Amino acid sequence: MRKISYKKLWKLLIDKEMNKQELSQVASISASTLTKMSKGECVNVEMLVRICNALDCELYDVMELVDNEIHEVSDNGQ
């Protein structure tokens, strides 16, 4: 199963010398939305569009789907 990752967004903010609070203001999104994103949780597409409009970028610049690594323990405990 794959999950959402916003690592691209955090890197983009660094490149633009912008912090999350500034992004919240220019994109008109709440701090709770950014908290969800920091935890890798899904957010409304409208919020992603606001971010893209504020940063003049595309969806693929701020998010991606990544494989969810599942670490299984073998039968012998190793």
Phi and psi restraints in degrees (range 20) as a CNS / XPLOR table:
assign (resid 1 and name C) (resid 2 and name N)
       (resid 2 and name CA) (resid 2 and name C) 1.0 -103.3 20.0 2
assign (resid 2 and name N) (resid 2 and name CA)
       (resid 2 and name C) (resid 3 and name N) 1.0 156.9 20.0 2
assign (resid 2 and name C) (resid 3 and name N)
       (resid 3 and name CA) (resid 3 and name C) 1.0 -133.0 20.0 2
assign (resid 3 and name N) (resid 3 and name CA)
       (resid 3 and name C) (resid 4 and name N) 1.0 167.3 20.0 2
assign (resid 3 and name C) (resid 4 and name N)
       (resid 4 and name CA) (resid 4 and name C) 1.0 -86.8 20.0 2
assign (resid 4 and name N) (resid 4 and name CA)
       (resid 4 and name C) (resid 5 and name N) 1.0 143.4 20.0 2
assign (resid 4 and name C) (resid 5 and name N)
       (resid 5 and name CA) (resid 5 and name C) 1.0 -131.0 20.0 2
assign (resid 5 and name N) (resid 5 and name CA)
       (resid 5 and name C) (resid 6 and name N) 1.0 135.2 20.0 2
assign (resid 5 and name C) (resid 6 and name N)
       (resid 6 and name CA) (resid 6 and name C) 1.0 -108.3 20.0 2
assign (resid 6 and name N) (resid 6 and name CA)
       (resid 6 and name C) (resid 7 and name N) 1.0 18.6 20.0 2
assign (resid 6 and name C) (resid 7 and name N)
       (resid 7 and name CA) (resid 7 and name C) 1.0 -56.5 20.0 2
assign (resid 7 and name N) (resid 7 and name CA)
       (resid 7 and name C) (resid 8 and name N) 1.0 -35.2 20.0 2
assign (resid 7 and name C) (resid 8 and name N)
       (resid 8 and name CA) (resid 8 and name C) 1.0 -61.7 20.0 2
assign (resid 8 and name N) (resid 8 and name CA)
       (resid 8 and name C) (resid 9 and name N) 1.0 -38.4 20.0 2
assign (resid 8 and name C) (resid 9 and name N)
       (resid 9 and name CA) (resid 9 and name C) 1.0 -64.2 20.0 2
assign (resid 9 and name N) (resid 9 and name CA)
       (resid 9 and name C) (resid 10 and name N) 1.0 -46.2 20.0 2
assign (resid 9 and name C) (resid 10 and name N)
       (resid 10 and name CA) (resid 10 and name C) 1.0 -63.7 20.0 2
assign (resid 10 and name N) (resid 10 and name CA)
       (resid 10 and name C) (resid 11 and name N) 1.0 -37.7 20.0 2
assign (resid 10 and name C) (resid 11 and name N)
       (resid 11 and name CA) (resid 11 and name C) 1.0 -67.4 20.0 2
assign (resid 11 and name N) (resid 11 and name CA)
       (resid 11 and name C) (resid 12 and name N) 1.0 -39.1 20.0 2
assign (resid 11 and name C) (resid 12 and name N)
       (resid 12 and name CA) (resid 12 and name C) 1.0 -63.2 20.0 2
assign (resid 12 and name N) (resid 12 and name CA)
       (resid 12 and name C) (resid 13 and name N) 1.0 -39.9 20.0 2
assign (resid 12 and name C) (resid 13 and name N)
       (resid 13 and name CA) (resid 13 and name C) 1.0 -62.3 20.0 2
assign (resid 13 and name N) (resid 13 and name CA)
       (resid 13 and name C) (resid 14 and name N) 1.0 -40.9 20.0 2
assign (resid 13 and name C) (resid 14 and name N)
       (resid 14 and name CA) (resid 14 and name C) 1.0 -62.2 20.0 2
assign (resid 14 and name N) (resid 14 and name CA)
       (resid 14 and name C) (resid 15 and name N) 1.0 -45.2 20.0 2
assign (resid 14 and name C) (resid 15 and name N)
       (resid 15 and name CA) (resid 15 and name C) 1.0 -61.1 20.0 2
assign (resid 15 and name N) (resid 15 and name CA)
       (resid 15 and name C) (resid 16 and name N) 1.0 -34.7 20.0 2
assign (resid 15 and name C) (resid 16 and name N)
       (resid 16 and name CA) (resid 16 and name C) 1.0 -90.7 20.0 2
assign (resid 16 and name N) (resid 16 and name CA)
       (resid 16 and name C) (resid 17 and name N) 1.0 4.7 20.0 2
assign (resid 16 and name C) (resid 17 and name N)
       (resid 17 and name CA) (resid 17 and name C) 1.0 52.3 20.0 2
assign (resid 17 and name N) (resid 17 and name CA)
       (resid 17 and name C) (resid 18 and name N) 1.0 49.7 20.0 2
assign (resid 17 and name C) (resid 18 and name N)
       (resid 18 and name CA) (resid 18 and name C) 1.0 -126.5 20.0 2
assign (resid 18 and name N) (resid 18 and name CA)
       (resid 18 and name C) (resid 19 and name N) 1.0 142.4 20.0 2
assign (resid 18 and name C) (resid 19 and name N)
       (resid 19 and name CA) (resid 19 and name C) 1.0 -101.8 20.0 2
assign (resid 19 and name N) (resid 19 and name CA)
       (resid 19 and name C) (resid 20 and name N) 1.0 174.2 20.0 2
assign (resid 19 and name C) (resid 20 and name N)
       (resid 20 and name CA) (resid 20 and name C) 1.0 -64.0 20.0 2
assign (resid 20 and name N) (resid 20 and name CA)
       (resid 20 and name C) (resid 21 and name N) 1.0 -35.5 20.0 2
assign (resid 20 and name C) (resid 21 and name N)
       (resid 21 and name CA) (resid 21 and name C) 1.0 -64.8 20.0 2
assign (resid 21 and name N) (resid 21 and name CA)
       (resid 21 and name C) (resid 22 and name N) 1.0 -42.6 20.0 2
assign (resid 21 and name C) (resid 22 and name N)
       (resid 22 and name CA) (resid 22 and name C) 1.0 -63.8 20.0 2
assign (resid 22 and name N) (resid 22 and name CA)
       (resid 22 and name C) (resid 23 and name N) 1.0 -41.2 20.0 2
assign (resid 22 and name C) (resid 23 and name N)
       (resid 23 and name CA) (resid 23 and name C) 1.0 -61.1 20.0 2
assign (resid 23 and name N) (resid 23 and name CA)
       (resid 23 and name C) (resid 24 and name N) 1.0 -43.5 20.0 2
assign (resid 23 and name C) (resid 24 and name N)
       (resid 24 and name CA) (resid 24 and name C) 1.0 -55.9 20.0 2
assign (resid 24 and name N) (resid 24 and name CA)
       (resid 24 and name C) (resid 25 and name N) 1.0 -41.8 20.0 2
assign (resid 24 and name C) (resid 25 and name N)
       (resid 25 and name CA) (resid 25 and name C) 1.0 -71.6 20.0 2
assign (resid 25 and name N) (resid 25 and name CA)
       (resid 25 and name C) (resid 26 and name N) 1.0 -48.4 20.0 2
assign (resid 25 and name C) (resid 26 and name N)
       (resid 26 and name CA) (resid 26 and name C) 1.0 -73.1 20.0 2
assign (resid 26 and name N) (resid 26 and name CA)
       (resid 26 and name C) (resid 27 and name N) 1.0 -26.8 20.0 2
assign (resid 26 and name C) (resid 27 and name N)
       (resid 27 and name CA) (resid 27 and name C) 1.0 -96.9 20.0 2
assign (resid 27 and name N) (resid 27 and name CA)
       (resid 27 and name C) (resid 28 and name N) 1.0 -4.2 20.0 2
assign (resid 27 and name C) (resid 28 and name N)
       (resid 28 and name CA) (resid 28 and name C) 1.0 55.5 20.0 2
assign (resid 28 and name N) (resid 28 and name CA)
       (resid 28 and name C) (resid 29 and name N) 1.0 50.5 20.0 2
assign (resid 28 and name C) (resid 29 and name N)
       (resid 29 and name CA) (resid 29 and name C) 1.0 -122.3 20.0 2
assign (resid 29 and name N) (resid 29 and name CA)
       (resid 29 and name C) (resid 30 and name N) 1.0 155.1 20.0 2
assign (resid 29 and name C) (resid 30 and name N)
       (resid 30 and name CA) (resid 30 and name C) 1.0 -81.3 20.0 2
assign (resid 30 and name N) (resid 30 and name CA)
       (resid 30 and name C) (resid 31 and name N) 1.0 160.5 20.0 2
assign (resid 30 and name C) (resid 31 and name N)
       (resid 31 and name CA) (resid 31 and name C) 1.0 -63.8 20.0 2
assign (resid 31 and name N) (resid 31 and name CA)
       (resid 31 and name C) (resid 32 and name N) 1.0 -32.5 20.0 2
assign (resid 31 and name C) (resid 32 and name N)
       (resid 32 and name CA) (resid 32 and name C) 1.0 -66.8 20.0 2
assign (resid 32 and name N) (resid 32 and name CA)
       (resid 32 and name C) (resid 33 and name N) 1.0 -33.2 20.0 2
assign (resid 32 and name C) (resid 33 and name N)
       (resid 33 and name CA) (resid 33 and name C) 1.0 -65.0 20.0 2
assign (resid 33 and name N) (resid 33 and name CA)
       (resid 33 and name C) (resid 34 and name N) 1.0 -43.1 20.0 2
assign (resid 33 and name C) (resid 34 and name N)
       (resid 34 and name CA) (resid 34 and name C) 1.0 -65.6 20.0 2
assign (resid 34 and name N) (resid 34 and name CA)
       (resid 34 and name C) (resid 35 and name N) 1.0 -34.7 20.0 2
assign (resid 34 and name C) (resid 35 and name N)
       (resid 35 and name CA) (resid 35 and name C) 1.0 -63.9 20.0 2
assign (resid 35 and name N) (resid 35 and name CA)
       (resid 35 and name C) (resid 36 and name N) 1.0 -44.5 20.0 2
assign (resid 35 and name C) (resid 36 and name N)
       (resid 36 and name CA) (resid 36 and name C) 1.0 -58.1 20.0 2
assign (resid 36 and name N) (resid 36 and name CA)
       (resid 36 and name C) (resid 37 and name N) 1.0 -44.5 20.0 2
assign (resid 36 and name C) (resid 37 and name N)
       (resid 37 and name CA) (resid 37 and name C) 1.0 -64.9 20.0 2
assign (resid 37 and name N) (resid 37 and name CA)
       (resid 37 and name C) (resid 38 and name N) 1.0 -37.9 20.0 2
assign (resid 37 and name C) (resid 38 and name N)
       (resid 38 and name CA) (resid 38 and name C) 1.0 -62.5 20.0 2
assign (resid 38 and name N) (resid 38 and name CA)
       (resid 38 and name C) (resid 39 and name N) 1.0 -28.5 20.0 2
assign (resid 38 and name C) (resid 39 and name N)
       (resid 39 and name CA) (resid 39 and name C) 1.0 -89.9 20.0 2
assign (resid 39 and name N) (resid 39 and name CA)
       (resid 39 and name C) (resid 40 and name N) 1.0 1.5 20.0 2
assign (resid 39 and name C) (resid 40 and name N)
       (resid 40 and name CA) (resid 40 and name C) 1.0 75.9 20.0 2
assign (resid 40 and name N) (resid 40 and name CA)
       (resid 40 and name C) (resid 41 and name N) 1.0 21.8 20.0 2
assign (resid 40 and name C) (resid 41 and name N)
       (resid 41 and name CA) (resid 41 and name C) 1.0 -89.1 20.0 2
assign (resid 41 and name N) (resid 41 and name CA)
       (resid 41 and name C) (resid 42 and name N) 1.0 158.2 20.0 2
assign (resid 41 and name C) (resid 42 and name N)
       (resid 42 and name CA) (resid 42 and name C) 1.0 -73.7 20.0 2
assign (resid 42 and name N) (resid 42 and name CA)
       (resid 42 and name C) (resid 43 and name N) 1.0 145.0 20.0 2
assign (resid 42 and name C) (resid 43 and name N)
       (resid 43 and name CA) (resid 43 and name C) 1.0 -128.7 20.0 2
assign (resid 43 and name N) (resid 43 and name CA)
       (resid 43 and name C) (resid 44 and name N) 1.0 165.7 20.0 2
assign (resid 43 and name C) (resid 44 and name N)
       (resid 44 and name CA) (resid 44 and name C) 1.0 -61.5 20.0 2
assign (resid 44 and name N) (resid 44 and name CA)
       (resid 44 and name C) (resid 45 and name N) 1.0 139.8 20.0 2
assign (resid 44 and name C) (resid 45 and name N)
       (resid 45 and name CA) (resid 45 and name C) 1.0 -59.0 20.0 2
assign (resid 45 and name N) (resid 45 and name CA)
       (resid 45 and name C) (resid 46 and name N) 1.0 -34.0 20.0 2
assign (resid 45 and name C) (resid 46 and name N)
       (resid 46 and name CA) (resid 46 and name C) 1.0 -57.9 20.0 2
assign (resid 46 and name N) (resid 46 and name CA)
       (resid 46 and name C) (resid 47 and name N) 1.0 -37.8 20.0 2
assign (resid 46 and name C) (resid 47 and name N)
       (resid 47 and name CA) (resid 47 and name C) 1.0 -66.2 20.0 2
assign (resid 47 and name N) (resid 47 and name CA)
       (resid 47 and name C) (resid 48 and name N) 1.0 -39.2 20.0 2
assign (resid 47 and name C) (resid 48 and name N)
       (resid 48 and name CA) (resid 48 and name C) 1.0 -66.0 20.0 2
assign (resid 48 and name N) (resid 48 and name CA)
       (resid 48 and name C) (resid 49 and name N) 1.0 -38.4 20.0 2
assign (resid 48 and name C) (resid 49 and name N)
       (resid 49 and name CA) (resid 49 and name C) 1.0 -65.2 20.0 2
assign (resid 49 and name N) (resid 49 and name CA)
       (resid 49 and name C) (resid 50 and name N) 1.0 -40.2 20.0 2
assign (resid 49 and name C) (resid 50 and name N)
       (resid 50 and name CA) (resid 50 and name C) 1.0 -60.8 20.0 2
assign (resid 50 and name N) (resid 50 and name CA)
       (resid 50 and name C) (resid 51 and name N) 1.0 -42.4 20.0 2
assign (resid 50 and name C) (resid 51 and name N)
       (resid 51 and name CA) (resid 51 and name C) 1.0 -62.9 20.0 2
assign (resid 51 and name N) (resid 51 and name CA)
       (resid 51 and name C) (resid 52 and name N) 1.0 -46.1 20.0 2
assign (resid 51 and name C) (resid 52 and name N)
       (resid 52 and name CA) (resid 52 and name C) 1.0 -62.0 20.0 2
assign (resid 52 and name N) (resid 52 and name CA)
       (resid 52 and name C) (resid 53 and name N) 1.0 -40.7 20.0 2
assign (resid 52 and name C) (resid 53 and name N)
       (resid 53 and name CA) (resid 53 and name C) 1.0 -64.9 20.0 2
assign (resid 53 and name N) (resid 53 and name CA)
       (resid 53 and name C) (resid 54 and name N) 1.0 -42.0 20.0 2
assign (resid 53 and name C) (resid 54 and name N)
       (resid 54 and name CA) (resid 54 and name C) 1.0 -67.0 20.0 2
assign (resid 54 and name N) (resid 54 and name CA)
       (resid 54 and name C) (resid 55 and name N) 1.0 -35.1 20.0 2
assign (resid 54 and name C) (resid 55 and name N)
       (resid 55 and name CA) (resid 55 and name C) 1.0 -98.2 20.0 2
assign (resid 55 and name N) (resid 55 and name CA)
       (resid 55 and name C) (resid 56 and name N) 1.0 0.2 20.0 2
assign (resid 55 and name C) (resid 56 and name N)
       (resid 56 and name CA) (resid 56 and name C) 1.0 53.5 20.0 2
assign (resid 56 and name N) (resid 56 and name CA)
       (resid 56 and name C) (resid 57 and name N) 1.0 57.4 20.0 2
assign (resid 56 and name C) (resid 57 and name N)
       (resid 57 and name CA) (resid 57 and name C) 1.0 -143.5 20.0 2
assign (resid 57 and name N) (resid 57 and name CA)
       (resid 57 and name C) (resid 58 and name N) 1.0 -178.2 20.0 2
assign (resid 57 and name C) (resid 58 and name N)
       (resid 58 and name CA) (resid 58 and name C) 1.0 -106.5 20.0 2
assign (resid 58 and name N) (resid 58 and name CA)
       (resid 58 and name C) (resid 59 and name N) 1.0 165.1 20.0 2
assign (resid 58 and name C) (resid 59 and name N)
       (resid 59 and name CA) (resid 59 and name C) 1.0 -55.4 20.0 2
assign (resid 59 and name N) (resid 59 and name CA)
       (resid 59 and name C) (resid 60 and name N) 1.0 -42.1 20.0 2
assign (resid 59 and name C) (resid 60 and name N)
       (resid 60 and name CA) (resid 60 and name C) 1.0 -67.2 20.0 2
assign (resid 60 and name N) (resid 60 and name CA)
       (resid 60 and name C) (resid 61 and name N) 1.0 -11.2 20.0 2
assign (resid 60 and name C) (resid 61 and name N)
       (resid 61 and name CA) (resid 61 and name C) 1.0 -82.4 20.0 2
assign (resid 61 and name N) (resid 61 and name CA)
       (resid 61 and name C) (resid 62 and name N) 1.0 -16.7 20.0 2
assign (resid 61 and name C) (resid 62 and name N)
       (resid 62 and name CA) (resid 62 and name C) 1.0 -117.9 20.0 2
assign (resid 62 and name N) (resid 62 and name CA)
       (resid 62 and name C) (resid 63 and name N) 1.0 -14.6 20.0 2
assign (resid 62 and name C) (resid 63 and name N)
       (resid 63 and name CA) (resid 63 and name C) 1.0 -149.7 20.0 2
assign (resid 63 and name N) (resid 63 and name CA)
       (resid 63 and name C) (resid 64 and name N) 1.0 162.1 20.0 2
assign (resid 63 and name C) (resid 64 and name N)
       (resid 64 and name CA) (resid 64 and name C) 1.0 -158.1 20.0 2
assign (resid 64 and name N) (resid 64 and name CA)
       (resid 64 and name C) (resid 65 and name N) 1.0 161.0 20.0 2
assign (resid 64 and name C) (resid 65 and name N)
       (resid 65 and name CA) (resid 65 and name C) 1.0 -96.4 20.0 2
assign (resid 65 and name N) (resid 65 and name CA)
       (resid 65 and name C) (resid 66 and name N) 1.0 131.5 20.0 2
assign (resid 65 and name C) (resid 66 and name N)
       (resid 66 and name CA) (resid 66 and name C) 1.0 -125.6 20.0 2
assign (resid 66 and name N) (resid 66 and name CA)
       (resid 66 and name C) (resid 67 and name N) 1.0 154.9 20.0 2
assign (resid 66 and name C) (resid 67 and name N)
       (resid 67 and name CA) (resid 67 and name C) 1.0 -66.4 20.0 2
assign (resid 67 and name N) (resid 67 and name CA)
       (resid 67 and name C) (resid 68 and name N) 1.0 136.0 20.0 2
assign (resid 67 and name C) (resid 68 and name N)
       (resid 68 and name CA) (resid 68 and name C) 1.0 -87.6 20.0 2
assign (resid 68 and name N) (resid 68 and name CA)
       (resid 68 and name C) (resid 69 and name N) 1.0 106.7 20.0 2
assign (resid 68 and name C) (resid 69 and name N)
       (resid 69 and name CA) (resid 69 and name C) 1.0 -74.7 20.0 2
assign (resid 69 and name N) (resid 69 and name CA)
       (resid 69 and name C) (resid 70 and name N) 1.0 124.1 20.0 2
assign (resid 69 and name C) (resid 70 and name N)
       (resid 70 and name CA) (resid 70 and name C) 1.0 -111.3 20.0 2
assign (resid 70 and name N) (resid 70 and name CA)
       (resid 70 and name C) (resid 71 and name N) 1.0 120.2 20.0 2
assign (resid 70 and name C) (resid 71 and name N)
       (resid 71 and name CA) (resid 71 and name C) 1.0 -95.2 20.0 2
assign (resid 71 and name N) (resid 71 and name CA)
       (resid 71 and name C) (resid 72 and name N) 1.0 112.2 20.0 2
assign (resid 71 and name C) (resid 72 and name N)
       (resid 72 and name CA) (resid 72 and name C) 1.0 -98.5 20.0 2
assign (resid 72 and name N) (resid 72 and name CA)
       (resid 72 and name C) (resid 73 and name N) 1.0 143.1 20.0 2
assign (resid 72 and name C) (resid 73 and name N)
       (resid 73 and name CA) (resid 73 and name C) 1.0 -90.4 20.0 2
assign (resid 73 and name N) (resid 73 and name CA)
       (resid 73 and name C) (resid 74 and name N) 1.0 130.2 20.0 2
assign (resid 73 and name C) (resid 74 and name N)
       (resid 74 and name CA) (resid 74 and name C) 1.0 -71.8 20.0 2
assign (resid 74 and name N) (resid 74 and name CA)
       (resid 74 and name C) (resid 75 and name N) 1.0 167.3 20.0 2
assign (resid 74 and name C) (resid 75 and name N)
       (resid 75 and name CA) (resid 75 and name C) 1.0 -58.9 20.0 2
assign (resid 75 and name N) (resid 75 and name CA)
       (resid 75 and name C) (resid 76 and name N) 1.0 -28.4 20.0 2
assign (resid 75 and name C) (resid 76 and name N)
       (resid 76 and name CA) (resid 76 and name C) 1.0 -91.7 20.0 2
assign (resid 76 and name N) (resid 76 and name CA)
       (resid 76 and name C) (resid 77 and name N) 1.0 9.1 20.0 2
assign (resid 76 and name C) (resid 77 and name N)
       (resid 77 and name CA) (resid 77 and name C) 1.0 86.8 20.0 2
assign (resid 77 and name N) (resid 77 and name CA)
       (resid 77 and name C) (resid 78 and name N) 1.0 4.3 20.0 2
